[in-house]
Amino acid sequence: MRFRNYIQEKTLPKGAELTAIDIDETVFKTFSKILVVNNGSVVRELDNQEFNAYKLLDGEEYDFRQFRSAELFNKTSIPIPQTVRRIKRMLGSIEKSNLGSKIIFLTARADFDDKETFLDTFRKYGIKMDMPNVYVERSGNLDGGTVPERKERILMKYLSTGKYRIVRLIDDHKPNVDALIQIEKKFGKDIEKAVRMYYNIPEDEAGPLVQYFGLWIKQDGSIKLVNG
């Protein structure tokens, strides 16, 4: 099934939408490696998928020099056309609406060494990174926890406002997508309460207050709807 079929939901609650999109292997094919160092020597080189799941052994630490290089990211990243086209369509819809919808690029990376060079990677493929409704969230800046746990914390920062009635998470690492499902299970009632307050929705009004869509980008490029 094509990507657009997952996004063009027909019966959705009226309100702002939050779409969180991973970057590596979701928007771009990327080639930076995270080095694992033990006693000054590199013992492993991890790609994005491996880093998402890796747990440091005793004496090991990460070296992010490649992962933080904006120049390397800009020169080597290859856009994934299907995803880029969908993002551009979503940005067009946001520009036409007045609902306060937002797209966040939710990456496991920390800050790059050159912000504008990093953003230029998106701009040169027509992704409008300077729109006020677009933001990059770098979960690598947070302390503690796994990548899915840090991404969950960032998502909750937005969802706890009650502003967003449609939530999408698009990621190539399935545990990150599963984190959205866990948010729905663990915090769904609290989020719905916040939505009622934000939109002044009566307690007795029927219908879904929030709908969640977890989209898993598989290694072969196909997309699976995990929930929704």
C-alpha positions as CSV (number, residue, x, y, z in Angstrom):
1,M,0.0,0.0,0.0
2,R,1.3,3.5,-0.9
3,F,2.4,6.0,1.7
4,R,-0.4,8.4,1.0
5,N,-3.1,5.8,1.8
6,Y,-1.9,5.8,5.4
7,I,-2.0,9.6,5.7
8,Q,-5.3,10.5,4.0
9,E,-7.5,9.4,6.8
10,K,-11.1,10.4,6.0
11,T,-12.9,10.6,9.4
12,L,-10.7,12.4,11.7
13,P,-11.3,14.7,14.7
14,K,-11.2,18.4,13.9
15,G,-8.2,20.1,15.3
16,A,-4.4,20.5,15.0
17,E,-2.2,17.7,13.8
18,L,1.2,16.7,15.1
19,T,3.4,14.7,12.7
20,A,6.7,13.5,14.1
21,I,9.2,12.2,11.5
22,D,12.5,10.5,12.0
23,I,15.3,11.6,9.7
24,D,17.9,8.8,9.2
25,E,16.6,6.1,6.9
26,T,13.2,7.8,7.0
27,V,13.7,11.1,5.1
28,F,17.2,10.4,3.9
29,K,19.5,7.5,3.4
30,T,22.4,8.5,5.6
31,F,25.9,7.2,6.0
32,S,27.3,8.7,9.3
33,K,28.5,6.2,11.8
34,I,28.5,6.4,15.6
35,L,31.8,5.0,16.9
36,V,31.9,2.9,20.0
37,V,35.2,3.5,21.8
38,N,36.8,1.4,24.6
39,N,40.1,2.6,26.2
40,G,40.8,5.0,23.3
41,S,40.2,2.4,20.6
42,V,37.3,2.1,18.2
43,V,35.6,-1.3,18.8
44,R,32.4,-0.8,16.7
45,E,30.9,1.4,14.1
46,L,27.1,1.7,14.3
47,D,24.7,2.8,11.7
48,N,21.4,4.5,12.7
49,Q,19.5,1.3,13.1
50,E,22.2,-0.3,15.2
51,F,22.6,2.8,17.3
52,N,18.9,2.8,18.1
53,A,19.2,-0.6,19.7
54,Y,22.7,-0.7,21.0
55,K,23.5,-0.8,24.7
56,L,27.0,0.2,25.8
57,L,29.1,-2.5,27.5
58,D,31.4,-1.8,30.5
59,G,34.2,0.6,29.5
60,E,32.5,1.7,26.3
61,E,31.5,5.2,25.2
62,Y,30.1,6.8,22.1
63,D,32.1,9.0,19.7
64,F,29.6,11.1,17.8
65,R,32.0,13.1,15.6
66,Q,30.5,11.8,12.3
67,F,26.9,11.9,13.6
68,R,27.3,15.6,14.4
69,S,29.0,16.6,11.1
70,A,26.6,18.8,9.2
71,E,28.9,18.8,6.2
72,L,29.0,15.0,6.0
73,F,25.2,14.9,6.4
74,N,24.7,17.5,3.7
75,K,27.1,15.9,1.2
76,T,26.2,12.3,1.6
77,S,22.5,12.1,2.5
78,I,20.3,10.7,-0.3
79,P,16.6,11.7,-0.1
80,I,13.9,9.0,0.0
81,P,11.6,10.4,-2.7
82,Q,8.3,8.9,-1.4
83,T,8.8,10.4,2.0
84,V,10.0,13.8,0.8
85,R,7.0,14.1,-1.6
86,R,4.6,13.3,1.3
87,I,6.3,15.9,3.6
88,K,6.0,18.6,1.0
89,R,2.3,17.8,0.5
90,M,1.8,18.0,4.3
91,L,3.6,21.3,4.5
92,G,1.4,22.6,1.7
93,S,-1.7,21.6,3.6
94,I,-0.4,23.2,6.8
95,E,0.2,26.5,4.9
96,K,-3.4,26.5,3.7
97,S,-5.0,25.7,7.0
98,N,-5.2,27.7,10.2
99,L,-5.4,24.9,12.7
100,G,-1.9,25.2,14.2
101,S,-0.7,21.8,12.9
102,K,3.0,21.1,13.3
103,I,5.7,18.8,11.8
104,I,8.6,17.9,14.0
105,F,11.7,16.1,12.7
106,L,12.4,13.8,15.7
107,T,15.9,12.5,15.5
108,A,18.1,10.4,17.7
109,R,21.0,12.9,16.9
110,A,22.2,15.7,19.1
111,D,23.0,19.2,17.8
112,F,25.0,19.4,14.6
113,D,28.1,21.4,14.4
114,D,26.6,23.8,11.7
115,K,22.8,24.3,12.0
116,E,22.4,26.1,8.6
117,T,24.4,23.5,6.6
118,F,22.2,20.8,8.3
119,L,19.0,22.6,7.4
120,D,20.2,23.3,3.8
121,T,20.1,19.5,3.3
122,F,16.3,19.7,3.6
123,R,16.0,23.0,1.8
124,K,17.7,21.8,-1.4
125,Y,15.0,19.1,-1.8
126,G,12.2,21.6,-1.3
127,I,11.4,21.0,2.4
128,K,10.6,24.3,3.9
129,M,12.5,24.2,7.2
130,D,12.0,27.9,7.9
131,M,8.2,27.6,8.4
132,P,7.1,28.4,11.9
133,N,5.2,25.1,12.0
134,V,8.4,23.1,11.4
135,Y,10.9,22.2,14.1
136,V,13.8,19.8,14.6
137,E,13.8,17.9,18.0
138,R,17.1,16.3,18.8
139,S,16.5,13.5,21.3
140,G,20.3,13.0,21.5
141,N,20.5,16.2,23.6
142,L,18.5,14.5,26.4
143,D,20.1,12.7,29.3
144,G,19.3,9.1,30.2
145,G,17.1,6.4,28.7
146,T,17.0,4.6,25.3
147,V,16.3,6.4,22.0
148,P,12.6,5.3,22.1
149,E,12.3,6.6,25.7
150,R,13.8,9.9,24.8
151,K,11.6,10.3,21.8
152,E,8.6,9.4,24.0
153,R,9.5,12.3,26.4
154,I,9.6,14.7,23.5
155,L,6.3,13.6,22.1
156,M,4.7,14.0,25.6
157,K,5.9,17.6,25.7
158,Y,3.6,18.3,22.8
159,L,0.7,16.0,23.6
160,S,0.3,17.1,27.1
161,T,-0.7,20.6,25.8
162,G,-4.0,19.1,24.5
163,K,-3.6,21.0,21.3
164,Y,-3.1,18.0,19.0
165,R,-6.0,15.7,18.0
166,I,-4.3,13.8,15.3
167,V,-0.8,12.3,16.0
168,R,1.5,10.6,13.5
169,L,4.9,9.1,14.1
170,I,6.9,8.0,11.1
171,D,10.1,6.1,11.8
172,D,12.2,3.3,10.4
173,H,12.9,1.8,13.9
174,K,9.9,-0.1,15.1
175,P,10.5,0.3,18.8
176,N,10.3,4.1,18.2
177,V,6.9,3.6,16.6
178,D,5.9,1.3,19.4
179,A,6.6,4.1,21.8
180,L,3.7,6.0,20.3
181,I,1.5,3.0,21.0
182,Q,2.7,3.0,24.6
183,I,1.9,6.7,25.0
184,E,-1.7,6.0,23.8
185,K,-2.0,3.1,26.4
186,K,-0.3,4.9,29.3
187,F,-1.3,8.5,28.9
188,G,-4.3,8.4,26.6
189,K,-6.8,9.5,29.3
190,D,-4.6,12.3,30.5
191,I,-4.1,13.5,26.9
192,E,-7.9,13.3,26.2
193,K,-8.6,15.4,29.3
194,A,-6.1,18.0,28.1
195,V,-7.8,18.0,24.7
196,R,-11.2,18.6,26.2
197,M,-9.9,21.5,28.1
198,Y,-8.0,23.0,25.2
199,Y,-11.0,22.7,22.8
200,N,-13.7,23.2,25.4
201,I,-15.3,19.8,24.5
202,P,-18.1,18.7,26.8
203,E,-17.6,15.5,28.8
204,D,-20.7,13.9,27.1
205,E,-19.6,14.6,23.5
206,A,-19.1,11.3,21.7
207,G,-16.4,10.5,19.1
208,P,-12.6,10.0,19.2
209,L,-10.8,12.9,20.9
210,V,-7.4,11.9,19.6
211,Q,-6.3,9.5,16.9
212,Y,-2.8,8.0,16.7
213,F,-1.1,6.7,13.6
214,G,2.2,4.8,13.9
215,L,3.9,4.4,10.5
216,W,6.9,2.0,10.4
217,I,9.3,2.5,7.4
218,K,10.7,-1.0,6.7
219,Q,14.1,-1.7,5.3
220,D,12.8,-2.6,1.9
221,G,11.1,0.8,1.7
222,S,7.6,-0.4,2.3
223,I,5.4,1.2,5.0
224,K,3.4,-0.6,7.6
225,L,0.6,1.0,9.7
226,V,1.3,-0.3,13.2
227,N,-1.8,1.2,14.8
228,G,-4.6,3.6,13.9
